[in-house]
Amino acid sequence: MARLIGIPEGAPLHHPWHAIVRWREDFQRMMSARAFESQLGFRVTWYLGALTLGCFTIQVTTGLLLMLYYHPSIPQGYADMKDLEFVVSSGYMLRSLHRWSAHAMVILVFMHMAKVFYRKGYKPPRELNWIVGVFLLLATLLLSYTGYLLPWDQLSYWGTTVGANIISSIPVVGASLRFYLLGGHTVNANALLRFYVLHTMMFPLLVIVLIAIHLWRLHEDGGMYDLDKGGNPIIPEHSALAMADSPIKVEQEKTLSYGELLFREVIGIETLTVVLFVMGLLWKAPLEELANPLHTPNPAKAPWYFTGLQELLHYFPPFVAGIILPVLIVSGLFIIPFSPFFDNVTTHDANQWLRRKPIRMVIAAVFILALSVLLVRVHAWDALVPALVVVILLLLTTELAGQPARGFRIWLSSKSLSFWIMTLFLLEAVVLTSIGTLFRGPSWAWVWPWRG
């Protein structure tokens, strides 16, 4: 057997081939020799995890090349950006690929977490991996934010300044956090150097460690498969159908080999790379004039993934929009997998859940209605629309609970409270980010994009 897989006869246990064989065995457990296409096909998973990993690989590769030409100092950093655009061969392409892949990674991480949530991927025994995923989301945002300042142009300088001002609104510790982040009271050379170290060393290492833990837990929790009621992965080798004397039923379920599944994911990563290359050719990474602390652009916008937060700052005090709401959102992402109040995954008595479900839905609807009243009072009409949509659906869910239904009614009545909380969060994030990025002009007034 050792000869068949290429291990020399009598090789010691620490031989490199043994490590390769162990890795292959672990990989086969993560992606079983056979997998149901209905669980791991493209139409179900969209290969979002693999695409996100592909984006991070592109980030690391292009980032290492960019480091060869960049000096984290003022004004040399900006001059290096100019050299990359006009002097270094394909330099603008390298920088554009790095920037668009960073944006793609943020989007893919959000989509991956949403897909995992809606497929109940946080169910036991996968709670820890869900928490690791939340930390990966936060680390991705910080990785993008710290890299935003490095070009040292007007866009990056003032976008970073807006983000630092949000941090300073935290009571008691906000000013200190801002000072330690920037290395002073303003965005200056110290801030540029600190952001460079954070962006090129600390946060990439943190993301690599989190990805390793994420994949390890995926391996330990039974792979990327749906779980049965006992928490065991439903894969062809161990499914009840495979154990039963009904091979015809197993054959009716289309399966994939792990090699075919891996091949599909590699093709997906290559396709994404081509798309990013085309984007880099068609749209160069923006580079404005040298940062000028004495000239504030109007409007001064944060990076697009923080413009939803900046949109809330237009309506609410900094402490509410910059601290309370984000803390509630992140806390909700951590708490939901462990709370039977929000989901029925840990409720042993289904009838008891059905009896209490309308009450919980009504409570949630009342809270969101109270939030809607507050939004009306501060004229936050863009944030009001998603809240009202979710309230209407919650009330419909309450009316349909325990009643016979068909089609859309069955789908609606089957959704738990956690589903509607996540849907509200995602709708608010998409709406507020889109409006803050596309529809806000000077003095944060409403401006239609086609009118400049």
N, C-alpha and C positions, 0 to 999 in steps of 0.2 A: 504493500500500500504506500509506503514511504517513497519507493522508487517511482510509482505511478504519478505522484504529485511533485516529484522533482527533488525530494529531500535526500541527500547523500546517505548511504548506508552507514549506520553508526554515528550519525551527526549528533552532537551534544544538544541538550534541551534549549540552550541559549542561542542556537544557530538561527540566523535571520529567517530561514525558510519556515521555521516553526512559528515565528511571529506572524508571517504572512498567512500561514494556514489557519492560525487562531483568528486572525482578522477576517478571513474569508468565512469561517464558521459563524462568527458573530454577525457578519453582514448578512449571511443567509438567514439568521434568526430574525434580524431586523426586516429584511425583505425575503420572505420565505421562498423556497424553491418553486412553489406555485402560489399564486394569489388570485383571488376572485377579482375579475375586472370591474365588477359592480362596486367594489370597495376601493380599488386603487387605480382605476382607469382615469384617463384625462378628464372625462366629463364629470367625475366626482371630485378629484383632488386638484385638478388644473396644474399639478406638479409645482404648486406654489412654494413648498419647502425647498425643492431642488433649485428652482429659479432664484429664490432669495440667496441660497448658498452660492449660486453662480454669480449673482451680482456682487456679493462680498469678495469672491475670488477676483473679479475684474477690478474691484476697488483696490485690493491689495497689490495686484500686479501694476496697474497704472499709477498707484500712489508711490510705489517704490521707484518707478521711473521718473516721476515728477520730482521726487526728493533729490535726484541727481542735479537738477537745475535750479532748485529753489533755496533761497536764504531767508530765514525768518527774521528779517530786520527791516527797518524803515529808512529810506524808501526802496531799498534793494529788492524787497519782496515784490513790490509792484513792477519794478524794472524787469524782474525775472518773468513775470506774467507776460509782459510785452515781448520779451525775447522768445518765449514759448509760442506766441502768436505770430511773430513776424520773422524770427531768425532761425530757431530750431526746426529742423526738418520734421514735418508732421506734428509739431509741438501743439498746435491748436487742436488737432484731432485727439491727441493724448489727453489734453485737459478737458475737452468736451466729453470724451468717453467717460472720464472719471466723474464729471459733474452729473451727466444724465444717468449713469449707473447708480450714483448716490440717490438721486430722486427716485429712480425705479425701485431701489432697495427699500426705501421708506414706504412706498405704496404697496410693494409686495408683502412686507412684514405686516402691515395693517390687514391686507386681504387674507394672508395666511392665518392670522389670529381669528379673523371673522369666520373663515371657513371651518377652522378647528372648533370654534365655539358652537356654531350652528350644527355641526355634526356631533356635538356632545363629546368632543375630544378631551374635555376636562373631567370626565367621570372617573371614579376610582377604577384602577389604581394610578391614574395619570395626573393627579392633582399637582404633584411636585413638578412635573414637566410643564404644566400650564403656567405655574409660577415662574419657572425658568424662562418661558416664552415671554411673559410680561417684562421681566428684566431685560430680555433681548430687545424688546420694543423700545424700552427707555434708553438702552445703550445705543441703539441705532439712531435715535433722535439726537442724543448727545454727540455721537460721532459726526453726524451731518452738521450740527450746529457749530462745533468747534472748527470744522473745516471751512465753514462759511466765511470766516474772517480772513483767511490766509491771502487772498488776492489783494487785500488792502486797497480796495477802490471804494467809491462812495456807497455803492450798493451793499457791500459786505460790512463796511464800517458802521453804517447807521442801522443795518439790520441787527448786528451784534449788540449795538447800544440799546436798541429797543428791548431785546431779550434780557440784557443785564438789568435794565430798569424794572422789568417785571420781577426779577429775582429780588431786587432791593425792597419790593413791597411786602415781603414776608415779615411779620411782626418779630421783634426782638433780634432775630438772627439774620434778617435779610441783608442789612448793610454789611455785616461781616462776611456773609457768603459772597456777596458781590465783590468785596475787596479782595478776598482770597482767590476768587475766580479770575479777576482781571489783573491782580498784582498791583493794585492801586485804586484810586478813586475814579479814574477815567480809562477809556479804551486807548491804550498807548503801546509803546514797544514791549513793555512787560506783558501786557495782555496777548500781544501777537506771539511772543515766545512761549507763553504758557499754553495757548491754544494749539500751537504747533506741536508741542510735546504731548499734549492730551490727544490730539488728532492722529499723530503718527506712531505713538507708542502705547500709551495707557489704555485708551478705549479700544483700539484694535486687539490688544492682548486680552482685554476683558471680554470682547465679543468672541474671540477664539475659544476662550475657556468656557463661556456660556454655551457655545455651539457644541463643544465636546461633551459637556454635561447633558445638553439637550439630546444628542444622539445616543449617549450612554443610557439615559433614562428611557428613550424610545426602545432601545434594545432590551432593557430590563423589564419594561412594562408590556412586552409581548408584541412589539412591532407596530406597524402602521395599519392596524386592522380594527374593524368594529369588534366590540366586546359582547359576549353573551351575558346573561343575568348573573353568572358566577364570576364575571370579570375576566374570563378567559378569551383570548383572541380567536375570532372566527376565521380560520384559514383552512384551505382544503385538506391539509394533512390531519387536522385535529377536529374538524367540524363533525357535528352529529350525523350529517349526511354521509360523510366518508366512513364513519363507524358502522352505519346501518347497512343492511343488505339491499341497498338500492343504488348500485353503481350508475344506473341510467340517469338518475336525478343529478348525480354529481357531474356527469358528462354534459348535462343540459346547461349547467352554469359555466360560462366561458371563463377560462383561467389563463393566467400569464406566467411565464417563467420569470425568475428574478433577473435573469440576464436580459430578457426582452423589456422588462420594466425599466431596468437601468439604462438600456439603450434608448428607450423613449425619453427618459429624463435628460440624458446627454444631448439628444437631438433638440429638446426644448431649450436647454441652456445655449446651444449653438445658435438656435433661431433668435433667442433674446439678444445674444451678442451681435448678430447681424443687424437686428433692428436698432440697437444702440449705436452701432457704427454708422448706419444710415442717418440717424438723428444727429450724430456728431458732424456728418458731412453737410447736412441741410441747415442745421442751427448751431452756430458757434456758441460756446459758453460765454455769457455776457461779461464784459469787462468795461466799466465806466472809468471816469477820470480818477486821478489819485485822490485818496481819502482826504477830505478837508474838514477838520473838526469845527471850523468857524462857519461852514455853510451847510445848514440842515436842509435836506431835500423835503419837498412837500408833495406827497406824503412819504414819511420814513416808515417803510414796511419791514417787518420781521421776515425771516425765511418763510416760504409758503406754508410749510407744515406747522408754523406757529401763527399764521394770520387768522385762523379761527379764534385763537386765544386773544389776539389783538382786536378782533371784531367784538368780543365780549367786553374788552376794556373800554370800548366806545360807549357801552351802556352801563357797566357796573364799576364800582371802585376797584382799584388794583388788587386790594386784599381779597375781594370776592372773586373777581375774574381770574386773577393770577395764582391764587392759592387755594381758596376753599373749593371751587369747582374742579380744578385738576386733581386735588387730593381726594375728593369724593369719587371721581372717575377711576383713578388708579386703585383706591381702596376697594371699590366695587369689583374690579377685575380680580383682586386677590381674594375677596370674601365669597363671591358667588359660588365657586366650586365646593365650598365647605358649609354652605347654609341651606338646609332643607326648606327654608321659607321661600327661596327664590326658584327652586326646582324640585321636581318629584323624583330625582334620581336616587335619593337616599330615603325616600318615604316607603316604608315597608307595606303599609296598608293603602292600597290604591283607592279604595272607597273613601277612606278618611281624607285623602288628598282631594278627591273630587268634591267632597262636602265643604272643604275649607278653601278650595281654589277660587270660587266666586268672591269670597270675602277678601282674599289677598288681592285679587284683581281690582276690586272696588277701592281698597286702601291705596293701591298704587295709582289708580285713576284720580283719586282725590288729591294725592300729593302732586301729581303732574298738573292737575287743574290749578292748584295753588301756585305752582311755578308759572303757569300760563298767565294768571292774574298779575304776577310780578312782572312778567315779560311785557304785558300790555301797559303796565304802569310806567315802565322805562322806555316804551316805544321800540322794543326789540322785536319787530315784526318778523324778521328773517328767522330768528330762533323760535318764534311762536308756532310757525307752520308745522315743523316736525312734532312738536309736543302735542298739538291738537290732533294730528293724524294718529299718533300712538294712543291718545286718550280714547278716541272713537273706536279703535280696534280693541282696546282693553275692555270697553263696555260691551262691545259685540261678543267678545270672548266670554264675558260674564253671563250674558243672556243665553248663550248657546251651551254653557256648561251643563252636562247631564241630560241634554236633549238630543233626540235623534237628528242626525244631519247628514248631508251629502256634499261631495265635492269640496268647494271652498270652505264651507261651514265646518266640515270635518277637520280640514287643515287648520282653520282658525281656532277651533275649540281645543285642539291638541297641543297648542303652544303654551309653554310655561311662562311664569312671570320673568324669569331670567332672559327669555327670548325677547320680550318687549323692552326690557331695560337695555340690553345690548343694541337692539334696533334703534331705540331713541338716541343712544350715544352715537351710533354710526351715522344716522340721519343728521344729527346736529353737527357732527364733525364735517361731513361732506358739504352741507349747506353753508355753514359759517366760513369754512376754508375757501369755498368757491366764491362767496361774496367778498370776503376780505381780499382775495387775490385778484379777482377780475373786475369787481364793480365798485371799488373804492378809489377815489382820486384825491386831489388837493383838499386839505382840511378834513379828510375822511368823508367827503361828500359822495353821494351816489353818482357814478358816472358809467354810462353804457360803454362797453369795450369798443364797439365800432365807431364811437365818437371820440376816441382817444382819451 
